[in-house]
């Protein structure tokens, strides 16, 4: 470079633009420089060699060596020339720029234009719509119904089988099992008008009972007549007794139970009790058979002979039209009491349903021999139809006649009928892994993923697919990971991908996002990165966690040590260093923080010692767990209120505290109260994901709630929707939000652009009383159901999640509205202040549990009168009473059914407003509206955070 050129690069010039050397400094740095110098009306264009031309709207004076890029100046001829290029070589509208020691000319208008708007990330900004003072509550968005529908494949129609003949209808005239209506005995004829009361009884006696008595008296003695009269009298009486004592209310249409759920058969989303059968069923049926059996056996034998002949002669049309379906030994499929005729075929369209019903071939008259005969007959027919290529008829025989839907599914799969097989498998409630695999192979990917999530079948479905189709199994695994990622569970997505070695590199981004969450989630993610060969920064972070102070569970120290014992680092030297530090941490903490059982903890500790430095391992003592404190732990919150109200709070896995301050927005605070981040989004409720990666911010305006979604890994907020709900459960799985209102329970998909209902419970007269209690494994609530006699029954319902299978329905011993609360494990806590037989300054706790308590006669209590009922989150509860001397609020907190309080938390100078409780991330958080938050370990023994929320 000549002296003149060197002077030019250090001189002050009037720049009309700059040339940014993107191949050297990178796009991110170039974009940052362009944005920092941006003017309204500026342009950005790309040169053929990858550099950018940044054209300013107004020239600026700047030193060339301090410019964001190579300065461009205007020449006397109206051209643009970069410093160092030949300014005389370009004409107006052109750019002269040096490249490789020569000057290159470009026509500016022909250069590709770049749009800097795509660089801006608006995810961290929240849209606020101002409302006038005193305006009405916002209008809720309409809810989209997207309930899963149970497939009802009609194999009879697919096979082209016509309705049964009139003669077969007359031969099989007994009512089918279950809640199905009896069909008209004379098809095509007008039904006679219904009769009831005394006239109906007289008709039955004259037309049925008396002729039968005459026949029986002519063939037997008085004993036979008496037995027959006893049978006719006991049947209706037993039926009336069973109907009067049935407490199960029918399920609502569109709920998990579905319409017509009057039987006791287990149904999707709801579990009913076993059907009760009156006493002496079999005895009375046998006695009646011995007296009147000859009257019925003849026509049954003729029917079976003709049906067998039709099948053996391969007259498929006649045989399938008149065949009856078989059933198994399930309670819902057994015949009603005293069914003396051959069971009739299913009334209506023959098609597989979630509750396989219809009549069976085994009755007091036919016996197991007829059932076996028909089963073998149908099996041979299905094999013959398959050989003839009549696949639909063969599937109909197996699924609807033979009652073998699994065999029908296998038949359809063999012949490439994957969609039909998937519908049949789901309709008959076969194995979830089979249903997911079939829908995936049928190309219904979204349906397969929804089914796998709802029935917790991702892992078995992937394993089943891997046996025969590894490529499809890998695709399903990727979809599984995407489902976790969309729900905010980054660590879950990485763990899913890790099982397939070829997919491990694609888990790096999820692992880094999991590390950003901190706490135990970070600790479980670090070993995966180290196993992939992560660099010095990851090593330093892992060692810092292992050498940190604080509680081993909340800091993630125990989780990291346990994970390192299972997953070594890629570098042997680094692995020895980390194993040594982890072994020391285990000895210092007295184990793995209680997250592992004794045997598993000992095994993992030995693995660490084998990989640790031998000299250090030889000197380390065995970890010894300290005995738990026998005294009740007592904690005291900050002695004075904060300056901001606290409407909800939770200690996160990272050790930070997320606080909702109403219209003052949401704040992320350290354990001592310093602000780490804040969002100007109104919120009075936090809905936290089980995995800790996402939180919903809920602002209430009456019954209308505005909901935003906060990503805790990226700390970005986006508005989701405005919905109307009486209750929002304070935790969710990252995707499906549980709400409740007058219509029952609704589950919303929070990843849909509009509130979309994907599941409903209750309805049809059933209503929820009080609040739902939820954990990741289950949900419990108090439900009031109507009874047939017009009265109501109060029950404690417990569902398993995510499939919403109803597992128990208990009638509580003591239910007091406003003074009772349900726990997620299926128990009910009722607080009774000032009991009649006790001291007036004591509150007694009454428990309703599925299993008997250890001391059923003893009711634990607490000192003081509780002005409010218990507050519950998951399986943790707290009860507030006035503090010592009548000032402040004293909380008695515990966990599990039948438990006495394990800790107390005192809020000095607090008013009588109800406090709050949150169980999340191995911590229990207590908060009061006065601006104070206190968090402890789940057992209440260790204080984790104690802070005041202030404006600063």
Protein Blocks (a to p, Z undefined) as FASTA:
>chain_A
ZZklmmmmmmccddfbdcddfklnopklmmmmmmmmgcehiacdddfkopacdddfbdcd
ddfklcfbdcddddfkopacdehiafklpcehiacddeehiacdddfklpccddfklmpc
cklpccdddddehiacdddddddddbdcdddddfklmnopacddfklmmmmmcccehjbd
cddfbghiacddddehjllmmmmmmmmmmmmmmmmmmmmcfklmmmmmmmmmmmmmmmmm
mmmmpcbdcddehianoghilbfbdcehiacddddddehklmmmmmmmmmmmmmmmmmmm
mmmmmmmmmmmnopaklmmmmpccdddfbfklpccehiabdcdddehjddddfbdgdjdf
bdfklommlmmmmmmmmmmmmmmmmmnopaklmmmmmmmmnopaklmmmmmmmnopamlm
mmmmmmnopafklmmmmmmmnopamlmmmmmmmnopmmmmmmmmmmmmmmlmmmmmmmmm
mmmmmnopamlmmmmmmmpmklmmmmmmmmmmmmmngpjllmmmmmmmmmnopafklmmm
mmmmmmpgcjfklnommmmmmmmmmmccfblklmmmmmmmmmmmmmmnopahopacfklm
mmmmmmmmmmmcfklmmmpccdddddddfbdcdddddfbdcfbdcfbdcddfkopacdde
hjnopadddfkopafbdcdddcfbdcddfklpaccddddehjaccdddddfklopacdfb
dcddfbdcfbdehlaccdddfkopadddfkbmbdcdfbdeeejhiacehjddddfkbccd
ddddddfkopacddddddddfklpafbdcddfbdcehiaccdfkopacdddehifkbcfk
bccdddddfbdcfblmbccddedjdfbdcddehjaccdddddehhiajdddddedehiac
fbdcddehiafbdcddddeehiacdddfkopacdddfkomacfbdcdddfZZ
